[in-house]
């Protein structure tokens, strides 16, 4: 009986260990638009767009987008008619 209990316990522990991740996952990346505020007032170019993405730690960038879907890793850039950045936010 004792041998059966030990075997069952070992099987349960082995199964439980296989369910655990091999390493702890860090926090999900997230956009911080405030870090790119220094670019507000600048004319939007490819270089400025990339600067904003890197500064905000965003994965993607959209410009003057009207989509309603939310993505916490996306930087949204709003420009005026002259392509000068007027606002930036994440989502």
C-alpha positions as CSV (number, residue, x, y, z in Angstrom):
1,X,0.0,0.0,0.0
2,X,2.8,2.4,0.9
3,X,4.6,1.7,-2.4
4,X,1.4,2.5,-4.4
5,X,1.0,5.8,-2.5
6,X,4.6,6.8,-3.2
7,X,4.2,5.9,-6.9
8,X,0.9,7.9,-7.1
9,X,2.5,10.9,-5.3
10,X,5.5,10.8,-7.7
11,X,3.3,10.6,-10.7
12,X,1.2,13.6,-9.5
13,X,4.3,15.7,-8.8
14,X,5.8,14.8,-12.2
15,X,2.6,15.9,-13.9
16,X,2.4,19.1,-11.9
17,X,6.0,20.1,-12.7
18,X,5.3,19.6,-16.4
19,X,2.5,22.2,-16.2
20,X,4.8,24.9,-14.8
21,X,6.5,27.3,-17.2
22,X,10.2,26.8,-17.7
23,X,10.9,30.5,-16.8
24,X,8.8,33.2,-15.3
25,X,7.3,35.5,-18.0
26,X,7.9,39.2,-17.6
27,X,5.2,41.8,-17.8
28,X,3.7,42.3,-21.2
29,X,5.2,45.2,-23.1
30,X,3.1,48.4,-22.9
31,X,3.0,51.7,-24.7
32,X,3.9,54.9,-22.7
33,X,2.9,57.8,-25.0
34,X,4.1,60.4,-22.4
35,X,7.7,59.4,-23.2
36,X,7.3,60.7,-26.7
37,X,5.6,64.0,-25.9
38,X,8.8,65.8,-26.8
39,X,7.9,65.2,-30.5
40,X,4.6,67.1,-30.3
41,X,4.8,70.1,-32.6
42,X,7.3,68.4,-34.9
43,X,6.4,67.5,-38.5
44,X,5.8,63.8,-38.9
45,X,8.4,62.0,-41.0
46,X,9.5,58.4,-41.1
47,X,12.3,59.2,-38.7
48,X,10.1,61.1,-36.3
49,X,7.5,58.3,-36.4
50,X,10.2,55.7,-35.5
51,X,11.6,58.0,-32.8
52,X,8.1,58.2,-31.3
53,X,7.6,54.4,-31.5
54,X,10.9,53.7,-29.8
55,X,10.5,56.4,-27.1
56,X,7.0,55.2,-26.3
57,X,8.1,51.5,-26.3
58,X,5.3,50.7,-28.7
59,X,5.2,47.8,-31.0
60,X,3.1,49.5,-33.7
61,X,2.2,53.1,-34.7
62,X,-0.9,54.4,-36.5
63,X,-1.4,57.9,-37.7
64,X,-4.8,59.6,-37.7
65,X,-6.5,56.3,-37.3
66,X,-10.2,56.1,-36.5
67,X,-10.4,52.4,-35.6
68,X,-12.1,51.6,-32.3
69,X,-10.1,48.4,-31.4
70,X,-7.8,48.7,-28.5
71,X,-4.2,47.6,-28.5
72,X,-2.1,48.5,-25.4
73,X,1.1,48.2,-27.4
74,X,0.1,50.6,-30.2
75,X,1.0,54.3,-30.3
76,X,-1.6,56.5,-32.0
77,X,-0.3,59.8,-33.5
78,X,-2.7,62.6,-34.4
79,X,-1.5,65.3,-36.8
80,X,-3.0,68.5,-38.3
81,X,-3.4,69.1,-42.0
82,X,0.3,70.1,-42.3
83,X,1.4,66.7,-40.8
84,X,2.5,68.4,-37.5
85,X,2.0,66.1,-34.5
86,X,-0.7,67.5,-32.2
87,X,-1.4,64.6,-29.9
88,X,-0.2,61.1,-29.1
89,X,-1.8,58.4,-27.0
90,X,-1.7,54.6,-26.6
91,X,-4.4,52.2,-27.6
